Amino acid sequence: MTFARNVSITLATRIALILVSLVTSVIMARTLGPEGKGVFSLAVLAAGIVFIVMNLGVGPASGFMLGRKKASLEELAGNWLSLSVLIGIGALAVSLALAPVLAPRLVPSVPLWAIVIALLGVPFSMLVYNFQMLFRANNDFRSFNVIEALDPVSFFLLFVPCAVFLPGRLLRSSIEGYLASHVIAGLGAVFLMRRFTKLSFRWNGALVRETLRFGVQQNFGNLLDFLNFRFDMLLVNYFLGPVYVGYYSISVLVAEKLWYLPNILSAVLHPRVAHAGEDSDANRDTTRVSRTTVLIIGAGCLAILLVGRLLVRLLYSDRFLPAVTPLFLLLPGIFMMSLSKILTSDLTARGYPRASMWAGLVAVVSNVILNVLLIPRIAINGAALSSSVSYSLYAVVIVIYFMRVTGVRLAAIVMPKADDVRYCARIIVREMSRVGVLKRHK
């Protein structure tokens, strides 16, 4: 498939998922309220931390291993299956053993049962993530997007009936729905992989060692990214309590919707760079995508500044108006991080996973220090401001690293051209035609 076609398919999926997640978040916020929404977010965050710490970067190594012809799809799928099950069960065992000790200290406002239920989804998250990354590396974006949709769609279908028929135990039902949706997505990923290759448990020691050498560096970078994106919620809970986590989670949710496009473009770009015959081809594709990202995300940030308050008020009610100012403060960092997502995908595909590691280290250290200083003084506005600064520092490190590796100048990365506008317009018109908004005229 062409790059534009892959973007189009992925964009259609993400538009549908934006609508699903938006409706889910609105119903959840209105039914659980700020405190219940905060407790749910913290329970899910605990499971997310375990997943990101323990997955060891197996999935992200797919592009490098397949693109450089280190192994076949069938061999990687079998080894990824074995690693996912082994690492997932090990992560679950360790986290369940530590949860009674650590949870009351790190998230004292969250019931232990909520943490335990959320943790049970970790092994299934491993399967979903590793197989999804393998489909991406194989340039199979239909399967990639099917897996992407399984979890949020399943959660929506499970959560809405609970909100209607079980309002008295909605928090527990929500977390149980979170677990069930992960189980469905994990089993669906295995089923889908079996349709494309012979899938069985495999263990190639040399392949596993090389994968982990590459993956651990990348995973450390991913861990730092995750902490950069989510550690502020733990600090908000520590200083202010779950009600403010509920407010701040809405700020983050709305702002991060802008990342859908760079996430799509970086996912499609990754295998293209990994399989590129010449560095000049990869440079051309990446700079074009980065300029497109600057153009569209800049416009998106401006739109949120204009209508963000009205959007929060209409969707989430006046109870969540404290989320508006943090939302605005997050936008500069969201813009900068959007650019870095594109360049990080390129660097990982070229075999430079340490770029995100160093950038993440700078970002996390600055984020934690600023959060500790600012949250007690200006509440969740301080968390948002800290995130914006740390995201921007991350982007600066990635841009410098990319320029040194490729020799590309800054203007080629960030200054949109007229042709980039036409490129965006072609993709948008093609996508609108596919979903029936416009009719193609021959």
C-alpha positions in Angstrom: 0.0 0.0 0.0 1.1 3.6 -0.6 1.9 5.9 2.2 -1.2 8.1 1.6 -3.4 5.0 1.5 -2.1 3.7 4.8 -2.6 7.1 6.3 -6.1 7.2 4.9 -7.1 3.8 6.4 -5.6 4.7 9.7 -7.2 8.1 9.8 -10.6 6.6 9.1 -10.1 4.3 12.1 -8.9 7.0 14.4 -11.8 9.3 13.5 -14.2 6.6 14.5 -12.2 5.9 17.7 -12.1 9.6 18.6 -15.9 9.6 18.5 -16.1 6.4 20.5 -13.7 7.5 23.1 -15.3 11.0 23.3 -18.7 9.5 23.9 -17.3 7.1 26.5 -15.4 9.9 28.3 -18.5 12.1 28.3 -20.7 9.4 29.8 -18.1 8.4 32.3 -17.4 12.0 33.5 -21.1 12.8 33.8 -22.0 9.5 35.6 -18.9 9.0 37.8 -18.3 12.7 38.5 -14.8 14.3 39.1 -13.8 12.0 42.0 -15.0 8.7 40.4 -13.3 9.7 37.1 -10.1 10.4 39.0 -10.2 7.0 40.8 -10.8 5.2 37.5 -7.9 7.1 35.8 -5.5 6.3 38.7 -6.4 2.5 38.6 -5.8 2.4 34.9 -2.6 4.4 35.3 -1.2 1.9 37.8 -1.8 -1.0 35.3 -0.2 1.2 32.5 2.9 1.8 34.6 3.4 -2.0 35.1 2.9 -2.6 31.4 5.3 0.0 30.2 8.0 -1.0 32.8 7.8 -4.7 32.0 7.2 -5.0 28.3 11.0 -4.7 27.5 10.5 -3.1 24.1 9.6 -6.3 22.2 7.0 -4.7 20.0 9.0 -1.6 18.9 11.9 -3.9 17.8 9.6 -5.3 15.1 10.3 -2.7 12.5 14.0 -2.9 12.9 14.1 -6.7 12.9 11.7 -7.2 10.0 12.9 -4.2 8.0 16.6 -5.3 8.2 15.5 -8.9 7.4 16.7 -10.3 10.7 13.8 -12.8 10.8 10.7 -13.7 8.9 7.2 -12.7 9.9 6.4 -16.2 11.1 9.5 -16.5 13.2 8.9 -13.1 14.8 5.3 -13.8 15.5 6.1 -17.1 17.3 8.9 -15.5 19.4 6.7 -12.5 20.1 3.9 -14.9 21.3 6.3 -16.6 23.7 7.8 -13.4 25.0 4.4 -11.8 25.4 3.1 -14.7 27.5 6.3 -15.1 29.5 6.8 -11.4 30.3 3.0 -10.8 30.8 2.6 -13.5 33.4 5.8 -12.5 35.1 4.7 -8.8 35.2 1.3 -9.8 36.6 2.8 -12.0 39.3 5.3 -9.4 40.5 2.7 -6.6 40.4 0.1 -8.5 42.3 2.7 -9.4 45.0 3.7 -5.7 45.4 0.3 -4.1 45.0 -0.7 -4.5 48.7 2.5 -2.8 49.8 2.9 -0.1 47.1 -0.7 0.9 46.2 -1.6 2.4 49.6 1.5 4.6 49.4 1.4 5.6 45.8 -2.3 5.9 45.2 -3.9 5.9 48.6 -7.3 7.1 47.3 -7.7 4.1 45.0 -9.2 0.8 46.5 -6.9 -2.1 46.2 -9.5 -4.2 44.4 -9.6 -1.6 41.6 -5.8 -1.9 41.2 -5.9 -5.7 41.2 -8.6 -5.9 38.6 -6.8 -3.4 36.3 -3.5 -5.3 36.7 -5.1 -8.6 35.4 -5.3 -7.0 32.0 -1.5 -6.6 31.7 -0.7 -9.9 30.0 -3.3 -9.2 27.4 -1.9 -5.7 26.8 1.4 -7.4 26.0 -0.2 -9.5 23.3 -2.1 -6.5 21.8 0.9 -4.2 21.7 3.5 -6.7 20.4 1.3 -8.1 17.6 0.1 -4.6 16.7 3.7 -3.4 16.3 4.5 -6.5 14.2 1.6 -5.8 11.9 2.8 -2.2 11.6 6.3 -3.4 10.7 4.9 -5.7 8.1 3.0 -2.7 6.6 -0.3 -4.3 7.3 -2.3 -1.4 8.4 -5.7 -3.0 8.1 -4.8 -5.5 10.8 -3.0 -2.8 12.8 -6.2 -0.7 12.9 -8.5 -3.7 13.7 -6.4 -4.3 16.8 -6.3 -0.6 17.6 -10.1 -0.6 17.6 -10.8 -3.7 19.6 -10.1 -2.3 23.1 -11.9 1.0 23.0 -14.9 -0.3 21.1 -15.2 -3.3 23.4 -15.0 -1.0 26.5 -17.7 1.3 25.0 -20.0 -1.6 24.4 -19.5 -2.9 27.9 -19.5 0.4 29.7 -22.7 2.0 28.3 -25.0 -0.8 29.5 -23.4 -0.6 32.9 -24.0 3.1 33.1 -27.7 2.6 32.3 -28.4 -0.5 34.3 -25.8 -0.6 37.1 -25.4 3.1 38.3 -25.0 2.0 41.9 -21.8 0.0 41.2 -20.6 1.9 38.1 -17.0 2.4 39.3 -16.4 -1.3 39.8 -18.2 -2.2 36.6 -16.1 0.4 34.7 -12.8 -1.2 35.9 -14.2 -4.7 35.2 -15.1 -3.5 31.7 -11.6 -2.2 31.3 -10.2 -5.7 32.1 -12.7 -7.4 29.8 -11.9 -5.1 26.9 -8.2 -5.9 27.3 -9.0 -9.7 27.3 -11.0 -9.3 24.1 -8.3 -7.2 22.4 -5.6 -9.7 23.3 -7.4 -12.7 22.1 -8.4 -10.9 19.0 -4.8 -10.0 18.2 -3.8 -13.7 18.5 -6.7 -14.7 16.3 -5.9 -12.1 13.7 -2.2 -13.1 13.6 -3.1 -16.7 13.0 -4.9 -15.6 9.8 -1.7 -14.3 8.3 1.0 -16.7 9.4 1.5 -20.0 11.1 1.5 -19.1 14.8 3.0 -21.3 17.4 5.2 -20.8 20.4 8.9 -20.3 19.3 12.1 -19.5 21.1 15.2 -18.4 19.1 17.7 -17.5 21.7 19.9 -15.4 19.3 16.9 -13.5 18.0 15.5 -12.9 21.5 18.9 -11.6 22.7 19.2 -9.2 19.8 15.5 -8.1 20.2 16.0 -7.4 23.9 19.3 -5.5 23.3 17.4 -3.2 20.9 14.1 -3.2 22.7 15.3 -2.5 26.3 16.8 0.8 25.1 13.6 1.7 23.3 11.5 0.6 26.2 13.5 2.7 28.6 12.7 5.6 26.4 9.0 4.6 26.3 9.0 4.3 30.1 10.4 7.8 30.4 7.8 9.0 27.9 5.0 7.4 29.8 6.2 8.9 33.1 6.5 12.3 31.4 2.9 12.0 30.2 1.3 10.5 33.3 3.4 10.9 36.4 1.9 14.3 36.9 -1.4 12.6 37.7 0.2 10.8 40.6 1.5 14.0 41.9 -1.8 15.8 41.4 -3.4 13.0 43.4 -0.7 13.2 46.1 -1.0 17.0 46.5 -4.7 17.6 45.7 -6.6 14.3 45.7 -8.7 12.4 43.2 -11.2 15.1 42.4 -8.5 17.2 40.9 -7.2 14.1 39.0 -10.7 13.9 37.5 -10.5 17.6 36.3 -7.0 17.2 35.0 -7.7 13.9 33.3 -10.3 15.8 31.1 -7.7 18.5 30.3 -5.3 15.8 29.2 -7.9 13.8 27.3 -9.0 16.8 25.2 -5.5 18.1 24.5 -4.1 14.7 23.6 -6.8 14.2 20.9 -4.5 16.4 18.8 -2.0 13.6 18.9 -4.2 11.3 16.8 -2.8 12.6 13.6 1.0 12.5 14.5 0.4 9.0 16.0 -1.1 7.9 12.6 1.6 9.5 10.6 4.4 8.2 12.8 2.9 4.7 12.7 2.8 4.7 8.9 6.1 6.4 8.5 8.0 3.8 10.7 8.0 0.8 8.2 8.6 3.2 5.3 11.8 4.4 6.9 12.8 1.0 8.0 12.5 -0.4 4.5 13.9 2.7 2.7 16.7 1.8 0.3 18.4 5.2 0.7 18.7 7.6 3.6 17.7 10.4 1.2 14.4 8.8 0.6 13.7 8.4 4.3 14.8 12.1 4.9 12.4 13.3 2.2 9.4 11.3 3.6 10.1 12.3 7.2 10.6 16.0 6.6 7.4 16.1 4.6 5.4 14.4 7.3 6.9 16.6 10.0 6.0 19.8 8.1 2.5 18.5 7.6 2.3 17.8 11.3 3.4 21.3 12.2 0.7 22.8 9.9 -2.2 20.7 11.0 -1.4 20.6 14.8 -0.8 24.3 14.8 -4.3 24.8 13.4 -5.7 22.4 15.9 -4.2 24.2 18.9 -5.6 27.4 17.7 -9.1 25.9 17.3 -9.0 24.6 20.9 -7.9 28.0 22.2 -11.0 29.4 20.5 -13.6 26.9 21.4 -12.1 24.8 24.3 -14.1 26.4 27.1 -17.4 25.9 25.2 -16.4 22.3 24.3 -15.7 21.3 27.9 -18.9 23.0 29.1 -21.1 21.3 26.5 -19.6 17.9 26.8 -18.6 17.5 30.4 -20.9 20.0 32.2 -20.0 23.0 34.3 -18.6 20.7 37.0 -15.5 20.2 34.8 -14.8 23.9 34.0 -11.7 23.8 36.2 -10.2 21.7 33.4 -10.2 24.6 30.9 -7.2 26.6 31.9 -4.9 23.5 32.2 -6.1 22.5 28.8 -4.9 25.8 27.3 -1.6 25.5 29.2 -1.0 22.0 27.7 -1.2 23.2 24.1 2.3 24.5 23.5 3.7 21.2 24.8 1.2 19.2 22.8 2.4 21.0 19.6 6.1 20.4 20.3 5.6 16.7 21.2 3.6 16.2 18.0 6.7 17.0 16.0 8.9 14.8 18.1 6.6 11.8 17.6 7.3 11.9 13.9 11.1 12.3 14.3 11.3 9.6 17.1 9.5 7.1 14.8 12.1 7.8 12.1 15.1 7.5 14.5 13.7 4.2 15.9 13.3 2.7 12.4 16.9 3.7 11.6 18.2 1.9 14.7 18.6 4.8 17.1 16.3 3.9 20.0 18.6 5.7 22.5 17.3 9.1 21.1 14.0 8.8 22.9 15.8 7.5 26.0 17.9 10.7 26.4 15.1 13.0 25.4 12.8 11.2 27.9 15.3 11.4 30.7 15.6 15.2 30.2 11.8 15.5 30.1 11.0 13.4 33.1 13.6 15.1 35.4 12.3 18.5 34.4 8.6 17.4 34.7 9.0 16.0 38.2 10.9 19.0 39.5 8.5 21.5 38.0 5.4 19.5 39.2 6.7 19.4 42.8 7.4 23.1 42.7 4.2 24.3 40.9 1.3 22.0 41.9 1.3 23.1 45.6 1.3 26.7 44.4 -1.1 26.8 41.4 -2.8 23.4 41.5 -3.5 21.6 38.2 -2.4 24.7 36.3 1.1 23.9 37.6 0.8 20.3 36.4 -0.2 21.5 32.9 2.6 24.1 32.7 5.1 21.5 33.9 4.0 19.1 31.2 4.2 21.8 28.5 7.8 22.7 29.4 8.9 19.1 29.7 7.3 18.1 26.3 9.0 21.0 24.7 12.4 20.0 26.1 11.8 16.5 24.8 11.1 17.8 21.3 14.2 20.0 21.4 16.5 17.0 22.2 14.8 14.9 19.5 15.1 17.6 16.8 18.8 18.1 17.6 19.4 14.3 17.5 17.6 13.9 14.2 19.5 16.8 12.6 22.8 15.3 13.7 22.0 11.8 12.4 20.5 12.9 9.1 22.2 16.2 8.3 18.7 17.7 7.6 18.3 21.4 8.4 15.7 22.8 10.9 13.8 24.7 8.2 13.1 21.4 6.3 11.5 20.0 9.4 9.3 22.8 10.6 8.6 25.2 7.8 5.5 24.1 5.8 5.6 24.5 2.0 2.8 25.0 -0.5 3.1 21.4 -1.7 2.5 20.2 1.9 -0.8 22.0 2.0 -1.8 20.2 -1.3 -0.6 16.9 0.1 -2.8 17.3 3.2 -5.7 18.4 1.1 -5.4 15.3 -1.1 -5.4 13.0 1.9 -8.4 14.7 3.6 -10.5 14.7 0.4 -9.6 11.1 -0.3 -10.6 10.2 3.3 -13.9 12.1 3.1 -14.7 10.4 -0.1 -14.1 7.0 1.4 -16.5 7.6 4.3 -19.1 9.1 2.0 -18.9 12.7 3.0 -17.9 13.7 -0.5 -18.8 11.9 -3.8 -16.0 11.2 -6.2 -16.8 12.4 -9.7 -15.2 10.7 -12.5 
